[in-house]
């Protein structure tokens, strides 16, 4: 058999094998990023459902009395509405934060959220909501992040 033919066959087999391997690696990356996007979508859906429950309490503050911890230190319907409205604002930012953490939201767009959140975090009603010891279902890392924001807003306000 011709040595040139054997060399050409080996080169073609190598190219074919590398192409197949490259395709498999590409598919693996696609599956990884699809799974990551689904993970963020699942988190977002859970927070949206939680926001629906909070919205019910904004619309009908009497529902907040179902769980005593939800109304701890809250006096009257207006405080209950403000508390849950601010939790809804916080939930929106939590979705943005989580999406950014998982590479689903660009840095510049997230920074626009951060800028707005700083304004919200400086509001008295928002700080009262965060200071209230009642349970807030949040991602643990996000809760630390939000508390840092409150502290920074408080320092900036006094400066």
C-alpha positions, 0 to 999 in steps of 0.5 A, a space after each residue: 500500500 502506498 505510504 502517502 495513501 496511509 498518511 492521508 487516511 490517518 490524517 483524515 481519521 484524525 481530523 474526523 476524530 477531532 471534529 467529533 470530539 469538538 462537537 461533543 465538547 461543544 454539546 457539553 458546554 451547551 448542556 451546562 449553560 442550558 442547565 444553568 439557565 434553567 436553574 436561574 429560571 427555577 429560582 426566579 419562578 420561586 421568587 415570583 410565587 413568593 412575590 404573589 403571596 406578598 402581593 396578596 398581603 399588600 392588597 389585603 393586609 388581613 391575610 398577613 395575620 395568618 402567620 403571627 411572625 409576618 406582622 411582628 412589630 407592625 401596627 396597622 394596615 398601612 405598615 403591613 402594606 409598606 412592609 410587604 411592598 418593600 419585600 416585593 421590591 427586595 424580591 425583584 432585586 434578589 432575582 437580578 442579583 441571583 441572575 447576575 451571580 450566575 452569569 445571566 445578567 450583564 454587569 452594566 445592567 446589574 449596576 443599574 439595578 444596584 444604583 436604584 437599589 441604593 436609593 430604595 435602601 436609603 428609604 425609611 420604610 425599607 430600612 424598617 422592613 429590613 430591621 424587623 425581625 420577622 422572617 424574610 425568605 431570602 437566599 442567605 448570601 443575598 440577605 447578607 448582601 442586602 444588609 451590607 447595602 443598608 449599612 452603606 446607605 446609612 453611612 452615606 446618609 449621615 455623611 
